[in-house]
Amino acid sequence: MTYRPPRQPPKPPTRPPLEPSERGDQRLLAALAQARAEDTYAAAKTCEACARERQATGDAEALCETHLARALGMGGWAP
C-alpha cells in the first residue's frame, strides 16, 4: 500500500481586475452624474436666466451660471 495525499479541490480561475468602468462605485458615480444632469436641464427649461443665456448665445442647451455649476457637480445638487 502506498501513501496518497488527500485530493485537493480545484482552484477557482483567476480573473483579471475589473476595469474602472466596471467597478460598482464608478457605475454609481456615473448614474448620479446622469441624474444630476437630467434634473438640472429639466429645471433650466423654466429658468429665466437660462432662457436669456440661450437667446444671447444662440445655443439651445446653454445654461445660466447657477445651472451650469449644478450640471458640473459644483452647485450643491442633492438627489
C-alpha positions in Angstrom: 0.0 0.0 0.0 1.3 3.4 -0.9 0.6 6.8 0.6 -1.6 9.1 -1.4 -2.2 12.7 -0.2 -5.8 13.8 0.1 -7.4 15.2 -3.0 -7.4 19.0 -3.1 -10.4 20.8 -4.6 -9.7 22.6 -7.8 -8.6 26.2 -7.5 -11.1 28.8 -8.9 -9.9 30.5 -12.1 -8.2 33.8 -11.5 -10.0 36.8 -13.0 -8.3 39.9 -14.2 -9.0 43.0 -12.2 -12.1 44.9 -13.1 -11.8 47.8 -15.5 -12.6 51.2 -13.8 -15.9 51.4 -15.8 -17.0 48.0 -14.4 -16.5 48.8 -10.8 -19.6 49.4 -8.8 -18.5 52.7 -7.3 -17.8 54.1 -10.8 -21.1 53.0 -12.1 -22.8 54.6 -9.2 -21.0 57.9 -9.7 -21.9 57.8 -13.4 -25.6 57.2 -12.6 -25.6 60.1 -10.1 -23.9 62.4 -12.7 -26.6 61.4 -15.2 -29.4 62.1 -12.7 -27.9 65.4 -11.8 -27.7 66.5 -15.4 -31.2 65.4 -16.2 -32.5 67.2 -13.1 -30.6 70.4 -13.9 -31.6 70.5 -17.6 -35.3 69.9 -16.5 -35.0 72.9 -14.1 -33.3 75.0 -16.7 -36.2 74.8 -19.0 -38.2 77.1 -16.7 -35.3 79.3 -15.6 -35.5 82.9 -16.9 -31.7 83.3 -16.6 -31.1 80.2 -18.7 -33.6 81.5 -21.3 -31.7 84.8 -21.6 -28.4 82.9 -21.9 -29.8 80.6 -24.7 -31.1 83.7 -26.5 -27.9 85.6 -26.2 -25.7 82.7 -27.3 -28.0 81.0 -29.8 -27.2 77.7 -28.1 -30.4 75.7 -27.4 -28.7 74.0 -24.4 -27.0 77.0 -22.8 -27.3 77.3 -19.0 -27.0 80.2 -16.6 -24.1 80.2 -14.2 -26.1 78.6 -11.4 -27.4 75.7 -13.5 -24.1 75.2 -15.2 -22.4 74.9 -11.8 -25.0 72.3 -10.8 -24.6 70.3 -14.0 -20.9 70.2 -13.4 -21.4 69.0 -9.8 -20.3 72.2 -8.1 -23.7 73.7 -7.1 -24.8 71.7 -4.2 -27.2 69.3 -6.1 -28.8 66.7 -4.0 -31.0 63.9 -5.4 
